[in-house]
Amino acid sequence: MSDRVTITITDGVADVRFNRPEKMNALDLAQFAAIAEAGEQLKADPSVRAVVISGEGRAFCAGLDITMMTSLGGGGGAGTERAERPGGDITARSADQITNLGQQVAYAWHEMPAPVIAAVHGVAFGGGIQIALGADIRFVAPDARLSIMEIKWGILPDMTGIPMLSRLIPVDVAKELAYTGRIISGEEAAALGLATHVSAQPLDDALALAREIAGKNPAAVRAIKQLVNEAPTRSLADSFVEESRLIGTLIGTPNQIEAVMAELEKRPATFVDE
């Protein structure tokens, strides 16, 4: 694992921190690769029951590194990395993925089997807010500054931002934010529906919620996330069928029985990893 992202797993909670504080966790090629790698590592770990993503230093993520922005404006010289140019590695996708690398650093958290909570402080601009939108839940500091900023550079959000944004807030509000790139506070983000909670200590509160979630039947939590994530693209009939199928995979399993017994005996449950 690159030192650009640190991961600490304690009692089923993965504490993931973007670790480029001197650049406000801005996204250069190494940062894209490190975040994507972290996502793939955690998706494959059955012991992970909840994930918290945050940024070290003064910010969650300031968006695309300015050195990469110069290549979008034609300022990339002979030494510019190929992945920093449109059509390079960041925009390439393999046949077995629906995302390219740039999109995957945000979408990895959406497709993570375990719930993901973003703890946002400082700024979340451009790619930064798109990563946060990939999480299931967002704790945002009241004085945080967020912006879908791509229009400032004459481009559009291309890290899954528009589809994720459109699932959270009214379409007209999503359009207005993307058309203008205006900066909003954590307080306004909550009022608009972009933030789940406003918190003076977003990381502490995110970790506390993650620990609570990690104390539930992990198979049931993952099934809930799957069902909710897929609901917008399914018919009601198909959703009802999938709901019945998933409940059938849970009832009578050791973890489900343990949940019942722990509740009846008024004690913390002890679940096994599956």
N, C-alpha and C positions, 0 to 999 in steps of 0.2 A: 504494500500500500504506500502511495506517495505521501510525503509529509505535507502536501497541500491540503489534505483532508485527514482529520484524526477521527478515530472511532474507538469509543470505550463502551463495552457491553457489561451491564450490571443487572443481575436479576431479570434478564429478558429485555431490558431497555437499552437500545443502542443510542448513545449520545454522539451524534455526528456533527463535527464542526469544520466549517470551511476555514482554512488556516493560511490565509495570505493577508494578514492584517495590515501590513505596510502599504498595500494597494486596495484596502477596503474590500478585500476578497473579490476583486474584479476578475473577469473571466478571460484568461488567455488560453492558449492551446493546452498547456500543462494542467490548468485548473479544470477545463472541460473534461480532460481524460481522467483526472483524479476523482471528480464527482461521479462520473459514469461508472468508474471502477468500484467506487464505494457502494453505489446502488446495486450493482451486480453481485458483489460480495454479500450484502445483507439479504438480498432476495433469496439466495441459496442457503441461508442459515436458518434451520428450523427452530433454533433456540431464541430467535429474535421475535418478540411479541409486540413491541412498539418501538417507534423510531422518533427521535427528536433531531431536527436539523437546525443549525444556527451558524452564526458567523463569529469568528474571533475578532477582537479589537473593536473598532468604532462602528462597524456596519455589518448588516446581514450579507449584502452583496451589491456592489455598485454597478453591476452590469458588465457589458463588454469592455475589455481593456482598451484603452485609447490607442495602443499600438496596433490593435486589430481594426479599429475604426479607420485608421489612415489607409489601410488597404482597400476598404470599401469605397473610399473617395479617390482611389487611383494613386495614392501616395506610397504604395508599397514598392520598395526598391528590390534589387536583385536578391537581397538577403531575406526578404519576407518569407516566412514559412508558408508552404503551399496550403496548409490547412487554414491560413488566415484569409484566403481569398475565396470569393464565391465560387462554388463548384469544387472546392478542395475537399480535404478529408472531413471537415466538420459538416459539410452538406451531403456527403456521400452516404448511402445506406445499403446495407446488405439485403439479399433477397429474403431473408427470414425475419426482418425487422420492419416495423411500420414507421420507425423513427430514424433520423440521422443522428450523429453524435451531439450536435447542438440541441436537438429536441430531447434526446435521451436524458440529459442532465436534469430536465424538469419532469419528464414523463416517468422516469424510473420510480419516483416516489408515488405516483398515481398507481402504477402497476405492482408496487411492493405488496406482497400478501398481507403484511402487518400494517396497522394504522401508522401514519406519519404525521407528526405535528411540527409545524414550523414556528420557531421563536424569532421574531423579527424586531431588530432595533436599528437605529441609525438610518441607513438608506437601503431601499430595495428598488433599484432602478432597472428598467429594461429587462435583461436576462435575469436579474435578481428577483424581481417580482414574479416572473414567469416560473422560476424554481419554486417560490413560495406557493404559487397557485397549484403546483403539482401535489402539495401536501393535502391531507384530509382535513386538517384543522390548523388555524393560524392564531397564535397569540402575538399581538403587535403592540409595541410601546406607544403611548399616546403621542409622543413627539417624533415618532418615526416618520420618514418621508418616503413615499412610494410613488412610482410613476411608470406607466407604460410608455417609455420614452423614445421608442424607435422612430417615431415620426420626426423627431428632432434631427435625425440623421438622414431623413428622406427614404426610410425603409419601413417595413411593417414588422410586428412581433412574429418571429419565426421559430420560437422555442415552445410551441404548443400553447402559447398565451391566449390566442383568440378563442379556440374551442373551450379551454378551461375557464376563461373569463365568462364566456357566454352561458356556462352551466351555473354560475354563481349569482350573477346580477342581471337585471333587465337588459335586453339587447340595446336599447337606446343609450343607456348609461355606459355600456361597454364600448359602443361606437364613439361616444363623446370623449371618453378617456383615451382611446386609441387615436382618434383624430387630432387631439390637441396635445397629448403628452403632458398634461398639466400634473403638477406635483400635489399629492394629497397627504394629509396627516394620518396618523394611526387612528385618531378619533373619527375622521371622515371615512376612512377605510371600513371601520366597523359599521358606521351608519349606512354605507352603501352595500354592505354585505361581503366585502372582500376579506375582512378580518372576522374571525369567530369571536375573539375576546380582545378587549383593550387591557393591557397589563403594564403596571410600572416595573414588573420584573418578569418579562416574558419567558426567559429561559427557565427560571425556577418554577413558574406555573406550568410550563410545557412539560417539564420533567415530572412534576407531581401528577399531572394527568396521565402521562405515559405509564407511570408506575401503577396507577389505578387500573388502567386498561390491561396492563401486563398481568394483573391479578385475576383476570377473567379467563374463561375457557378459550384458549387461543384458536381452536378450530371454529368456534362459533363467531368470534370476532372477525376472523378472516372471511368467513362465509358472509357476514353482514357487509363487510367492505366490498366483496365481489358483487353482491346483489345490488347494492346502492350504485356502484360504479357503472354497472351494465344496464341499469334501469332506463336511462335516457335513450338507449339505442335498441331497446326491446319493446315489442308489443306487450300490452297488459297480459294477454293470454300466455305468451312465452315467459313473462316474468313470474306469473303464478305457477307455471310448471316448474321453473327453476327453483322457486321458493320451496315447493314441495320436495323436490329432489334433494336440496341442501339440508332441509330439516331431517330427511331420512338418513343422511350421512352422520348426523349428530346424535340422534336419540339412541340411548343404550350403550354409547361408547364409554370407556372408562373415565374420560374427562367430563362427560356430561353427567355421569353418575356422581362423580366427585363434586361437581358444582351443586348438585341437589343435596348431597350429604353435608357439605360445608355450610350450606344455607340453613339446613335443619338443625345442625349442631352449633350454629353461631360461631364458626371458626374460619380462619383464612383457608382457602382451598389450596391444594397442592396438585398442580397439573403436570402432566408429562409432555415433553416435546414430541410433535408428530411430523 
